[in-house]
Amino acid sequence: MRFGVWSLICLAVCASRLQAGLHYSGETFAELPAQWRGFLLDHRMLRMIGAKPTAGNPPSPARERYLRAAAELEKTARGRKLTADEQADLGAIWVRLGEVERAIELLRSAQREFSDHYRIVSNLGTAWQLQGDLHQAAACLQLAVRLAPGRWRPAEEAHLKLVRLRQRQPADFAGLDDLFGLRFIGPGGKYAPGQLAPDERSKLSPQIVAVAQQLALWLPADGKLLWLLAELANAYGDVAVAAAMLEGCTSEFALHLPEVRQHRQVLKAAADALLKPTADQLKTAHESHPGSTLTFRSKRPLISRLDSSELPPITADGINPLPWAVLAETLVDDAYRPTFARHLKELEGKTVSLSGFMQPLGDDLELSSFMLIEYPVGCWYCEVPEITGIVFVELAKGKVVTYNRNLVKVVGTLKLNNGDPENFLYTIAEARIGEVD
């Protein structure tokens, strides 16, 4: 990735300031561990599904998709009995949407009929945990471990261990869940950025990170799992990522625990030194935490597949919907040469509409241009979308719009960038901003 556009994006975003396994056929997971940026994007997206809308906080696009999926399954249920897989799916959707009691009622009934159905049992365990009944959750999870296919067993076992640990913890327990028998201390016995004592490092493995990521994706509202991932990122030398995740623990999860605050301060200072180092700090940084040593298996944990048969026909004179999934199909090589999906190339030069969230390029709130992204991001630099998930919007000459955090609809002419590394891949020009239907 060239510096021009990417550095601008990072600066702009930084300046602006759910749960046994959960199995839904609409969520397909890649091999883990996934790269931290991609993981945090999908983790946040899953968490936002459960965020119920308010006057100033409209539902996320993902929440609306899950609501539509629930409505379709309920419509099917009025015409015929749902299969075991369909009941497992509907239960998982209700859990994601935060309708836990509804999920429990459905999944308990399904388990009475299909007592050994892995996904029903696993999803019911998650629902019981969210309800706060850890005894019922542990009973379901124990059965889920026995029924789990090989791929899912390590994560199911870890989730069962997590629930049992929390059963024994006092209500005011302020520590980290000891899922892997790891102490996050440096060679001198104290917490340190990018370092782990040799005895502890021998326990570290990518498989541990993969299991922790899977748990956090099943349980995206669990702040302590994000804390655990921050410590694992730091142990592997991803100091800036770990600092950003701990910042998220305090700002977005309100995890104001003494140890979290202390570790956040240590890592923030180290991350700041990496961004603006003196000569001595740069030397120390390279010697003490030289960078990530973790091998990632995927860019993002959730696999998105585009079904071309569902794309709307393109019209020359009307307004053409532009799905984000079409943009995500773009491939970019090391020389910044993009390969666009055929549907996207056919939309070039035509009027398109795209709904998303505004991201300013600077500090001004009266904007003649801005970035449009599918999901809003917090203050974590590692939540910045991939370059293929950012659209540059230029309003008509002389027009401005006031920045807001709500979902907006952009209508304008689509332009594609075929290889200029200093510009965005997509631009919507002569744009106007409207309300989301």
C-alpha positions in Angstrom: 0.0 0.0 0.0 1.4 3.4 -1.0 1.7 6.1 1.6 -0.4 8.9 0.0 -4.1 7.9 0.4 -3.5 5.4 3.2 -1.7 7.9 5.5 -4.5 10.4 4.9 -7.1 7.9 5.8 -5.3 6.9 9.0 -4.9 10.5 10.1 -8.5 11.3 9.3 -9.9 8.4 11.3 -7.6 8.9 14.2 -8.5 12.6 14.4 -12.3 11.9 14.7 -13.0 10.4 17.6 -23.4 -11.4 22.4 -22.4 -15.8 22.9 -21.2 -21.5 23.8 -20.3 -20.8 20.3 -22.8 -19.0 18.2 -23.6 -20.7 14.9 -25.5 -19.1 12.1 -25.3 -20.3 8.5 -25.2 -16.6 7.4 -21.8 -16.3 9.1 -18.9 -18.1 7.5 -15.5 -17.9 9.2 -12.1 -18.0 7.5 -9.1 -19.7 9.0 -7.9 -17.9 12.2 -6.0 -16.0 13.4 -7.1 -13.1 11.2 -5.1 -9.9 10.8 -5.9 -7.5 13.6 -7.4 -4.8 11.5 -9.8 -7.1 9.8 -10.6 -8.9 13.0 -11.5 -5.6 14.7 -13.7 -4.5 11.8 -15.8 -7.7 11.9 -15.8 -7.8 15.7 -17.3 -4.3 15.8 -19.8 -5.1 13.1 -21.1 -8.1 15.0 -21.3 -6.1 18.2 -23.3 -3.3 16.4 -26.0 -5.9 15.4 -27.1 -6.0 19.0 -27.2 -2.2 19.4 -30.8 -1.2 19.4 -31.5 2.1 17.5 -32.2 5.4 19.2 -33.1 8.8 17.9 -29.5 9.7 17.3 -28.2 6.2 16.6 -29.9 4.5 13.6 -29.7 0.7 13.2 -26.5 -0.5 11.5 -26.8 -2.1 8.0 -25.8 -5.4 9.5 -28.6 -5.2 12.1 -31.1 -4.5 9.4 -29.8 -7.6 7.5 -30.3 -9.8 10.5 -33.8 -8.4 11.1 -34.7 -9.3 7.5 -33.3 -12.8 7.9 -35.4 -13.3 11.1 -38.5 -12.0 9.3 -37.9 -14.5 6.5 -37.5 -17.4 8.8 -40.6 -16.4 10.8 -42.6 -16.2 7.6 -41.4 -19.7 6.6 -42.5 -20.9 10.0 -46.0 -19.7 9.4 -46.2 -22.0 6.4 -44.4 -25.1 7.6 -42.3 -26.4 10.5 -38.8 -25.1 10.6 -36.0 -27.7 10.2 -33.5 -28.1 13.0 -30.9 -26.1 11.1 -33.4 -23.3 10.5 -34.3 -23.2 14.2 -30.7 -23.0 15.1 -30.2 -20.1 12.7 -33.2 -18.2 14.0 -32.0 -18.7 17.6 -28.6 -17.4 16.7 -30.1 -14.4 14.9 -32.2 -13.5 18.0 -29.0 -13.8 20.1 -27.1 -11.4 17.8 -30.0 -9.0 17.9 -30.0 -9.0 21.7 -33.4 -10.8 22.0 -32.1 -13.3 24.4 -35.4 -14.4 26.0 -36.9 -15.0 22.6 -33.8 -17.1 21.6 -34.0 -19.2 24.7 -37.7 -19.9 24.2 -37.1 -21.0 20.6 -33.9 -23.0 21.3 -35.3 -24.8 24.3 -38.2 -26.0 22.3 -35.9 -27.0 19.4 -33.6 -29.0 21.8 -36.6 -31.0 23.2 -37.2 -32.2 19.6 -33.5 -32.4 18.4 -31.6 -33.2 21.6 -28.3 -33.9 19.9 -28.2 -31.1 17.4 -24.9 -29.4 17.9 -25.8 -25.9 16.7 -29.0 -25.8 18.7 -27.3 -26.9 21.9 -24.3 -24.6 21.4 -26.6 -21.5 20.6 -28.7 -22.3 23.6 -25.6 -22.3 25.8 -24.8 -18.9 24.5 -28.2 -17.6 25.2 -28.2 -18.9 28.7 -24.9 -17.2 29.3 -26.3 -13.9 28.1 -29.3 -14.4 30.3 -26.8 -14.7 33.3 -27.6 -18.4 34.0 -24.1 -19.8 34.0 -25.2 -23.2 35.4 -27.6 -23.8 32.4 -24.9 -22.4 30.1 -22.3 -24.8 31.4 -24.6 -27.8 31.0 -25.3 -26.9 27.4 -21.7 -26.2 26.6 -20.6 -29.5 28.1 -22.9 -31.2 25.6 -21.8 -28.9 22.8 -18.2 -29.9 23.4 -19.2 -33.6 23.0 -21.2 -32.9 19.8 -18.8 -30.4 18.2 -17.0 -31.3 14.9 -13.2 -31.3 15.2 -12.8 -27.7 13.8 -15.0 -26.2 16.5 -14.0 -28.3 19.5 -11.0 -26.2 20.8 -13.1 -23.0 20.8 -16.1 -24.8 22.4 -13.8 -26.3 25.1 -12.4 -22.8 25.8 -15.8 -21.3 26.0 -16.9 -24.0 28.5 -13.8 -23.3 30.5 -14.6 -19.5 30.4 -18.1 -20.1 31.8 -16.8 -22.4 34.5 -14.2 -19.9 35.5 -16.8 -17.2 35.8 -19.1 -19.4 37.8 -16.3 -19.5 40.5 -15.3 -15.9 40.3 -16.7 -13.4 42.9 -19.0 -10.7 41.5 -16.4 -8.0 41.8 -13.6 -10.0 40.2 -11.3 -7.5 38.3 -8.8 -9.8 36.7 -8.3 -11.4 33.4 -9.9 -14.8 32.7 -7.1 -17.4 32.9 -8.1 -19.4 29.8 -4.6 -20.4 28.6 -2.4 -20.5 31.8 -0.4 -17.5 30.5 1.0 -14.7 32.7 1.6 -11.6 30.6 4.8 -10.5 32.2 8.2 -9.5 30.7 11.6 -11.1 31.3 12.0 -9.0 34.5 8.8 -10.2 36.0 7.0 -6.9 35.2 4.5 -6.0 32.5 6.4 -4.7 29.4 5.5 -3.6 25.8 6.2 -6.3 23.2 7.9 -8.7 25.6 7.1 -11.9 27.4 9.1 -13.9 29.9 10.8 -17.0 28.2 8.7 -19.5 30.3 5.5 -17.7 29.3 6.6 -17.3 25.6 7.0 -21.1 25.4 3.2 -21.4 26.1 2.3 -19.0 23.3 1.0 -20.2 19.9 -1.1 -19.0 17.0 -3.7 -21.6 17.9 -4.3 -19.7 21.2 -4.9 -16.5 19.3 -7.2 -18.3 16.9 -9.3 -19.6 19.8 -9.4 -16.3 21.5 -10.4 -14.5 18.3 -13.2 -17.1 17.8 -14.5 -16.6 21.3 -14.5 -12.8 20.8 -16.4 -13.2 17.5 -19.0 -15.4 19.2 -19.1 -13.0 22.2 -18.4 -9.5 20.7 -19.9 -7.6 23.6 -17.5 -9.3 26.1 -14.9 -6.6 27.0 -12.7 -9.0 28.9 -12.1 -11.1 25.8 -11.0 -8.0 23.9 -8.6 -7.3 26.9 -7.3 -10.9 26.5 -6.7 -10.3 22.8 -4.9 -7.1 23.5 -2.5 -8.9 25.8 -1.9 -11.6 23.2 -1.2 -9.0 20.5 1.3 -7.3 22.8 2.9 -10.7 23.6 3.5 -11.1 19.8 5.0 -7.7 19.5 1.9 -5.8 18.0 2.3 -3.0 20.6 0.3 -0.3 18.8 -2.5 -2.7 18.1 -2.6 -3.8 21.7 -2.6 -0.2 22.9 -5.5 0.6 20.6 -7.5 -2.5 21.8 -7.0 -1.5 25.4 -8.1 2.0 24.6 -11.3 0.4 23.2 -11.7 -1.6 26.3 -12.0 1.6 28.3 -13.7 3.9 25.9 -16.2 1.5 24.2 -16.6 -1.3 26.8 -16.2 0.9 29.9 -13.8 -1.7 31.3 -12.3 0.7 33.9 -10.3 -1.9 35.8 -7.0 -0.9 37.5 -4.9 -3.5 35.5 -6.5 -2.5 32.2 -5.7 1.2 32.9 -2.2 0.5 33.9 -1.4 -1.7 30.9 -3.1 0.9 28.6 -0.8 3.6 29.9 2.3 1.5 29.4 1.4 0.4 25.9 0.2 3.9 24.8 3.5 5.4 25.8 5.3 2.7 23.8 3.0 3.2 20.8 3.5 6.9 20.9 7.3 6.4 21.0 7.0 4.2 17.9 5.0 6.9 16.1 7.3 9.9 17.0 10.5 8.3 18.3 13.7 10.0 19.4 16.9 8.2 18.3 17.2 6.5 21.7 13.5 5.5 21.7 13.8 4.1 18.2 16.8 2.0 19.2 15.1 0.8 22.4 11.9 0.0 20.5 13.7 -2.1 17.9 15.6 -4.0 20.5 12.7 -4.6 23.0 9.7 -5.0 20.7 10.7 -5.4 17.1 7.3 -6.0 15.6 4.8 -8.8 15.2 5.9 -12.4 15.2 2.4 -13.8 14.6 1.6 -15.6 11.4 -1.9 -14.7 10.3 -4.1 -17.1 8.3 -6.6 -14.6 6.9 -7.2 -10.9 6.3 -10.7 -10.9 7.9 -12.4 -13.6 9.9 -15.8 -13.3 8.2 -16.0 -14.5 4.6 -18.2 -12.3 2.4 -19.5 -13.9 -0.8 -21.2 -11.9 -3.5 -24.2 -13.5 -5.2 -24.3 -11.9 -8.7 -27.8 -13.2 -9.3 -29.1 -10.9 -6.6 -27.6 -7.7 -8.1 -30.2 -5.3 -9.5 -30.1 -4.6 -13.3 -28.2 -1.5 -14.3 -30.0 1.4 -16.0 -28.4 4.3 -18.0 -30.9 7.0 -16.9 -32.0 6.0 -13.4 -30.3 5.6 -10.0 -28.4 2.4 -9.6 -28.0 0.9 -6.1 -24.3 0.2 -5.4 -23.9 -2.7 -2.8 -20.9 -2.6 -0.6 -20.3 -6.2 -1.4 -19.6 -5.3 -5.0 -16.8 -2.9 -3.8 -15.4 -5.6 -1.6 -14.8 -7.8 -4.6 -12.1 -5.4 -5.8 -8.6 -6.9 -5.8 -5.5 -4.7 -5.6 -2.0 -5.9 -6.3 1.3 -4.7 -4.9 1.6 -2.1 -7.6 -1.8 -0.7 -6.7 -3.4 -2.1 -9.9 -7.0 -2.8 -9.1 -9.2 -5.5 -10.6 -12.8 -4.4 -10.4 -15.8 -6.7 -10.5 -17.7 -6.7 -13.8 -20.8 -5.2 -12.3 -18.8 -2.4 -10.8 -17.1 -1.6 -14.2 -20.5 -1.5 -15.8 -21.6 1.1 -13.2 -18.8 3.5 -14.0 -20.0 6.8 -15.3 -23.6 6.1 -14.2 -25.6 7.5 -11.3 -25.3 5.3 -8.3 -26.7 5.4 -4.7 -24.8 4.2 -1.7 -25.6 4.3 2.0 -22.9 4.6 4.6 -21.3 6.8 7.3 -19.4 10.0 6.7 -15.7 10.3 7.7 -14.1 13.7 7.4 -10.7 14.2 5.8 -9.8 16.8 8.4 -11.2 18.8 11.3 -13.8 20.9 9.4 -17.4 20.0 10.0 -18.7 21.8 6.9 -17.7 19.4 4.2 -17.5 19.7 0.4 -15.9 16.2 0.3 -15.5 13.3 2.6 -14.9 9.5 2.8 -17.9 7.2 3.0 -17.5 3.9 4.8 -19.9 1.0 5.4 -19.7 1.0 9.2 -18.7 3.8 11.6 -15.4 3.4 13.4 -14.2 4.4 16.8 -10.9 6.0 17.7 -8.9 2.8 17.1 -6.5 3.3 14.2 -6.8 -0.4 13.5 -10.5 -0.1 12.7 -9.7 1.8 9.5 -11.4 -0.1 6.6 -9.5 -1.7 3.8 -8.8 0.7 0.9 -11.4 -1.3 -1.1 -14.1 -0.3 1.5 -13.7 3.5 1.3 -15.5 5.7 -1.2 -14.4 9.3 -1.8 -17.4 11.6 -2.1 -17.3 15.0 -3.9 -20.3 17.3 -3.6 -21.4 19.5 -6.5 -19.4 22.7 -6.8 -20.3 25.2 -4.2 -22.3 22.7 -2.1 -21.4 21.7 1.5 -22.9 19.3 4.0 -22.6 19.4 7.8 -20.8 16.3 9.2 -23.0 13.9 11.2 -22.7 10.4 12.6 -26.0 9.1 11.2 -26.4 6.7 8.2 -26.6 8.8 5.0 -27.4 8.1 1.4 -25.1 9.4 -1.3 -26.3 9.8 -4.9 -23.9 10.8 -7.7 -21.7 9.7 -10.6 -19.3 6.8 -10.0 -15.7 7.1 -11.1 -13.1 4.3 -10.8 -9.4 4.8 -10.3 -7.5 2.3 -12.5 -4.1 2.6 -10.8 -3.2 6.1 -9.4 -1.8 5.2 -5.9 -2.3 8.8 -4.7 -6.1 8.7 -5.1 -9.0 6.7 -3.8 -10.2 3.6 -5.8 -13.7 4.9 -6.1 -15.2 8.4 -6.3 -18.8 9.5 -6.3 -18.8 12.9 -8.0 -21.4 15.7 -8.2 -22.9 14.0 -5.2 -26.0 14.9 -3.2 -26.8 13.7 0.3 -30.3 12.4 1.1 -32.0 10.5 3.9 -31.8 6.7 4.0 -35.1 5.0 2.9 
